[in-house]
Amino acid sequence: MTETEFLQRWRTERPLYEAWGNFILARISERLAAVIAPVELDYFIKVPAKPRLKAEGTLVDKAFHRNKGYADPYANITDKVGMRFVVLLTGDITKVCSVIESFEEYWNASKDRDYEEERRNKPLEFSYQSMHYVLRSASDLEHEGIAIPAGTPCEIQVRTLLQHAHSELTHDTLYKPKTTAKPGVKRTVAKSMALIEATDEFFEQAMNSLNSEVAGQVELLRAIEKLYVENIGERAGSERSNQLVIDAFAEKIPADWQTALPAFFQSKQFIFERVKERRDIRYFFRQPVALLAYYLANVKPEQTKEMWPLDTEDLALVFSDLGKKFDN
């Protein structure tokens, strides 16, 4: 295949690779959002993921001028379209990978590079890290009105934010033989990679410790979210005010809240009507923690007023609904 023939085929097939990338991104995003809920996908993915098509010059250079030894340059280049999923923690990489590998009905996923396996095989070596997949369509399919033949490839990279930063800094020089051959450069790159690996591990340990500390708070928030949806009939808000209130009263919530909360609201059903009336007027009443405010105001009114971390106008309405006096 000549360069001209290569480019002619690429220009003809470029739309199908773009459609294939969009199809993959849509499927992964939808399932990953369900896996990480209630965390928002835009928060979980630290750099927006989007399919990127190789530029013509880059393709020709890779196919014909970099001594790759391709028997069939067009078929052998698997990253004509690709995308990256950049996350915060190494544990988050596992979540993305599990989603990628769960779509056997749409694609065959092969690991082109597995940094965890490389670390096991070469424990004393600190080098470029990333999880690489090549996804090939399992059968003929159609997306965006474009036919995508079976076997069409797309390359996926999954990295932490620190791994991504390292890659962005070293990508243009890391694979230049004359540059990397210098011991000083090799040592600097290895040291930076070792530092990144250690930092990733510290981040993971810190996050695990934090999650363990707030596990009870997360359980409480999910319980009042469920209570809100079931009785208000609307989606519960997820603003930071929920965490602020729960954190402020974490030590004041009784140990038996799993039974105390349902019993309280069973005896005061009118509270749900008050919340329904106010949710379109006061933003606070769209948050599930509004229900917790009623409970706290009822069982610990003075402490609730003293420790309340948000706007007291909303808390005053809660007190009023309960027939309690509120002095600001």
C-alpha positions as CSV (number, residue, x, y, z in Angstrom):
1,M,0.0,0.0,0.0
2,T,1.4,3.4,-1.0
3,E,1.1,6.6,1.1
4,T,-1.5,7.9,-1.4
5,E,-3.6,4.7,-1.2
6,F,-3.3,4.8,2.6
7,L,-4.6,8.3,2.8
8,Q,-7.4,7.7,0.4
9,R,-8.7,4.8,2.5
10,W,-8.3,6.8,5.7
11,R,-10.3,9.7,4.3
12,T,-13.1,7.3,3.2
13,E,-13.2,5.5,6.5
14,R,-12.6,8.4,8.9
15,P,-16.3,8.9,9.6
16,L,-16.8,5.2,10.7
17,Y,-13.9,5.5,13.1
18,E,-15.4,8.6,14.5
19,A,-18.7,6.9,14.9
20,W,-17.0,3.9,16.5
21,G,-15.3,6.2,19.1
22,N,-18.5,7.9,19.9
23,F,-20.3,4.6,20.3
24,I,-17.7,3.3,22.7
25,L,-17.7,6.5,24.8
26,A,-21.5,6.5,25.1
27,R,-21.6,2.9,26.3
28,I,-18.7,3.2,28.8
29,S,-20.0,6.5,30.2
30,E,-23.5,5.2,30.7
31,R,-22.4,2.0,32.6
32,L,-19.6,3.7,34.5
33,A,-22.0,6.4,35.8
34,A,-24.2,3.6,37.3
35,V,-21.1,1.9,38.8
36,I,-19.8,5.0,40.6
37,A,-23.2,6.5,41.6
38,P,-23.9,8.7,43.6
39,V,-20.6,10.2,42.4
40,E,-21.1,12.3,39.3
41,L,-19.3,11.1,36.2
42,D,-17.9,14.6,35.4
43,Y,-16.3,14.6,38.9
44,F,-15.0,11.0,38.6
45,I,-13.3,11.6,35.2
46,K,-10.7,14.3,35.8
47,V,-10.0,15.1,32.1
48,P,-12.9,15.0,29.7
49,A,-12.9,11.8,27.7
50,K,-13.5,12.2,24.0
51,P,-12.6,10.2,20.9
52,R,-9.6,11.6,19.1
53,L,-8.8,10.7,15.5
54,K,-5.2,10.5,14.3
55,A,-4.1,13.4,12.1
56,E,-3.2,12.4,8.5
57,G,0.5,13.4,8.9
58,T,0.8,11.4,12.2
59,L,-0.7,8.3,10.6
60,V,1.5,8.4,7.5
61,D,4.6,9.0,9.7
62,K,3.7,6.1,11.9
63,A,2.8,3.8,9.0
64,F,5.8,4.5,6.7
65,H,8.6,6.4,8.3
66,R,9.2,5.1,11.8
67,N,10.5,1.6,11.1
68,K,7.5,-0.1,12.7
69,G,7.8,-3.1,10.3
70,Y,4.1,-3.3,9.7
71,A,3.1,-6.1,7.3
72,D,-0.2,-4.2,6.7
73,P,0.2,-0.6,7.9
74,Y,-3.4,0.3,7.7
75,A,-4.7,-2.8,9.6
76,N,-1.8,-2.9,12.0
77,I,-2.3,0.6,13.4
78,T,-4.9,0.2,16.1
79,D,-5.1,3.8,17.4
80,K,-6.6,5.5,14.4
81,V,-9.2,6.5,16.9
82,G,-8.6,6.5,20.7
83,M,-9.5,8.1,24.0
84,R,-8.3,8.4,27.5
85,F,-10.0,8.0,30.8
86,V,-8.1,9.9,33.5
87,V,-9.1,9.3,37.1
88,L,-7.8,10.3,40.5
89,L,-6.8,7.0,42.2
90,T,-5.4,3.7,41.1
91,G,-8.5,2.0,42.5
92,D,-10.6,4.1,40.2
93,I,-8.7,2.6,37.2
94,T,-10.0,-0.8,38.3
95,K,-13.6,0.5,38.1
96,V,-13.1,1.8,34.6
97,C,-11.4,-1.4,33.4
98,S,-14.2,-3.6,34.8
99,V,-16.7,-1.6,32.8
100,I,-14.6,-1.7,29.6
101,E,-14.3,-5.5,29.9
102,S,-18.0,-5.9,30.5
103,F,-19.2,-5.2,27.0
104,E,-18.6,-8.6,25.3
105,E,-21.7,-8.1,23.2
106,Y,-20.2,-5.0,21.5
107,W,-16.5,-5.5,21.4
108,N,-13.5,-7.7,22.2
109,A,-11.2,-6.0,24.6
110,S,-7.5,-7.0,24.6
111,K,-5.0,-5.5,27.0
112,D,-2.2,-4.0,24.9
113,R,-0.4,-2.9,28.1
114,D,-1.1,-3.7,31.7
115,Y,1.0,-1.6,34.1
116,E,0.1,-3.7,37.1
117,E,1.4,-6.8,35.4
118,E,4.6,-5.0,34.4
119,R,5.1,-3.9,38.0
120,R,4.8,-7.5,39.2
121,N,7.2,-8.7,36.5
122,K,9.8,-5.9,37.0
123,P,9.4,-4.8,40.7
124,L,12.6,-2.8,40.7
125,E,11.9,-0.8,37.5
126,F,9.9,2.4,37.5
127,S,8.7,3.3,34.0
128,Y,5.8,4.7,32.1
129,Q,2.5,3.5,33.5
130,S,-0.9,3.2,31.8
131,M,-3.6,0.6,31.2
132,H,-4.0,0.2,27.4
133,Y,-6.8,-1.6,25.7
134,V,-7.6,-2.3,22.0
135,L,-11.3,-2.6,21.5
136,R,-12.4,-4.3,18.3
137,S,-16.1,-4.4,17.3
138,A,-17.4,-7.9,17.9
139,S,-19.8,-7.7,14.9
140,D,-21.1,-5.4,12.3
141,L,-23.1,-2.6,13.9
142,E,-24.4,0.9,13.1
143,H,-24.1,4.1,15.0
144,E,-25.1,7.6,14.0
145,G,-26.3,6.2,10.7
146,I,-22.8,4.9,9.9
147,A,-22.0,1.2,9.4
148,I,-19.1,0.0,11.5
149,P,-17.5,-3.3,10.3
150,A,-16.6,-6.1,12.7
151,G,-13.0,-5.9,13.8
152,T,-12.8,-2.1,13.7
153,P,-10.2,-1.1,16.4
154,C,-10.1,1.7,19.0
155,E,-7.4,2.2,21.6
156,I,-8.3,3.1,25.2
157,Q,-5.9,4.3,27.8
158,V,-6.8,4.4,31.5
159,R,-4.6,6.4,33.8
160,T,-4.5,8.3,37.1
161,L,-4.1,12.1,37.0
162,L,-0.5,11.8,38.1
163,Q,0.3,9.1,35.5
164,H,-1.3,11.4,32.9
165,A,0.8,14.4,34.0
166,H,4.0,12.2,33.7
167,S,3.0,11.0,30.3
168,E,2.2,14.5,29.0
169,L,5.6,15.8,30.2
170,T,7.7,13.0,28.8
171,H,5.8,11.8,25.7
172,D,7.8,13.8,23.2
173,T,11.2,12.7,24.6
174,L,10.7,9.4,26.3
175,Y,11.0,7.3,23.2
176,K,13.8,9.2,21.5
177,P,16.8,6.7,21.6
178,K,19.5,9.3,21.8
179,T,17.7,11.2,24.6
180,T,16.7,8.2,26.7
181,A,20.1,6.6,26.3
182,K,21.6,9.3,28.5
183,P,21.9,7.9,32.1
184,G,20.9,11.2,33.6
185,V,17.7,11.4,31.7
186,K,16.8,7.7,32.4
187,R,17.5,8.3,36.1
188,T,15.3,11.5,36.3
189,V,12.4,9.8,34.5
190,A,12.7,6.7,36.8
191,K,12.8,8.9,39.9
192,S,9.7,10.9,38.8
193,M,7.8,7.7,38.0
194,A,8.8,6.2,41.4
195,L,7.5,9.3,43.1
196,I,4.3,9.2,41.2
197,E,3.7,5.5,42.1
198,A,4.4,6.3,45.8
199,T,2.1,9.3,45.7
200,D,-0.7,7.3,44.1
201,E,-0.4,4.7,46.8
202,F,-0.5,7.4,49.5
203,F,-3.6,8.9,47.9
204,E,-5.3,5.5,47.9
205,Q,-4.4,4.9,51.5
206,A,-5.7,8.3,52.5
207,M,-8.9,7.9,50.6
208,N,-9.5,4.5,52.1
209,S,-9.0,5.9,55.6
210,L,-11.4,8.8,54.9
211,N,-14.0,6.5,53.5
212,S,-13.8,4.3,56.5
213,E,-14.2,7.4,58.8
214,V,-17.3,8.6,57.0
215,A,-18.9,5.3,56.2
216,G,-21.7,5.9,58.8
217,Q,-22.4,9.4,57.4
218,V,-22.7,8.0,53.9
219,E,-25.1,5.3,55.1
220,L,-27.2,8.0,56.8
221,L,-27.3,10.2,53.8
222,R,-28.4,7.4,51.5
223,A,-31.1,6.5,54.0
224,I,-32.6,10.0,54.1
225,E,-32.2,10.2,50.3
226,K,-34.3,7.1,50.0
227,L,-36.8,8.4,52.5
228,Y,-37.0,11.7,50.5
229,V,-37.6,10.1,47.2
230,E,-40.2,7.7,48.5
231,N,-42.3,10.3,50.3
232,I,-41.7,13.5,48.4
233,G,-41.9,11.8,45.0
234,E,-39.0,13.9,43.6
235,R,-35.4,13.4,43.0
236,A,-33.3,14.3,46.0
237,G,-30.6,17.1,45.6
238,S,-27.0,16.3,46.0
239,E,-25.5,19.6,47.0
240,R,-22.6,19.9,49.5
241,S,-25.0,21.3,52.1
242,N,-26.1,17.7,52.8
243,Q,-22.5,16.7,53.8
244,L,-22.1,19.9,55.8
245,V,-25.1,19.2,58.0
246,I,-24.4,15.5,58.5
247,D,-20.8,16.2,59.3
248,A,-21.8,19.0,61.8
249,F,-24.1,16.6,63.7
250,A,-22.3,13.3,63.2
251,E,-21.7,12.9,66.9
252,K,-25.2,13.9,67.8
253,I,-27.1,11.4,65.7
254,P,-28.4,8.6,67.9
255,A,-27.0,5.1,67.4
256,D,-30.4,3.8,66.7
257,W,-31.2,6.3,63.9
258,Q,-32.1,3.4,61.5
259,T,-35.3,2.9,63.6
260,A,-35.7,6.3,65.2
261,L,-35.9,8.2,61.9
262,P,-38.7,6.1,60.3
263,A,-40.6,6.2,63.5
264,F,-40.3,9.9,63.8
265,F,-41.6,10.6,60.2
266,Q,-44.3,8.0,60.6
267,S,-45.7,10.0,63.5
268,K,-45.3,13.3,61.7
269,Q,-46.5,12.7,58.1
270,F,-47.3,16.4,57.6
271,I,-43.6,17.2,57.3
272,F,-43.5,15.7,53.8
273,E,-46.3,18.0,52.7
274,R,-44.4,21.0,54.1
275,V,-41.3,20.0,52.2
276,K,-43.3,19.5,49.0
277,E,-44.7,23.0,49.4
278,R,-41.4,24.6,49.9
279,R,-39.0,22.7,47.5
280,D,-39.9,25.0,44.6
281,I,-39.4,28.2,46.7
282,R,-36.5,27.3,49.0
283,Y,-33.6,25.4,47.5
284,F,-32.7,23.8,50.9
285,F,-35.9,21.9,50.8
286,R,-34.9,20.1,47.6
287,Q,-32.0,18.5,49.6
288,P,-32.6,15.2,51.6
289,V,-30.9,16.7,54.6
290,A,-34.0,18.9,55.0
291,L,-35.7,15.8,56.5
292,L,-32.9,15.4,58.9
293,A,-33.3,19.0,60.0
294,Y,-36.8,18.3,61.2
295,Y,-35.7,15.3,63.2
296,L,-32.8,17.2,64.8
297,A,-35.0,20.2,65.5
298,N,-37.4,18.0,67.3
299,V,-35.1,15.9,69.5
300,K,-32.3,18.4,70.0
301,P,-33.7,21.9,69.3
302,E,-31.1,24.0,71.2
303,Q,-28.1,22.1,70.0
304,T,-29.5,22.2,66.5
305,K,-29.7,26.0,66.6
306,E,-26.3,26.4,68.0
307,M,-24.5,24.0,65.6
308,W,-26.5,24.7,62.4
309,P,-23.9,25.2,59.6
310,L,-26.3,26.7,57.0
311,D,-28.7,29.6,56.5
312,T,-30.9,29.9,59.6
313,E,-33.9,31.2,57.6
314,D,-34.5,27.6,56.4
315,L,-34.0,26.2,59.9
316,A,-36.5,28.8,61.3
317,L,-39.1,27.4,58.8
318,V,-38.4,23.9,60.1
319,F,-38.9,25.0,63.7
320,S,-42.1,26.8,62.7
321,D,-43.5,23.7,61.0
322,L,-42.9,21.8,64.3
323,G,-44.6,24.4,66.4
324,K,-41.3,25.4,68.0
325,K,-40.1,28.9,68.7
326,F,-37.0,29.9,66.9
327,D,-34.9,32.9,68.3
328,N,-32.0,33.8,66.0
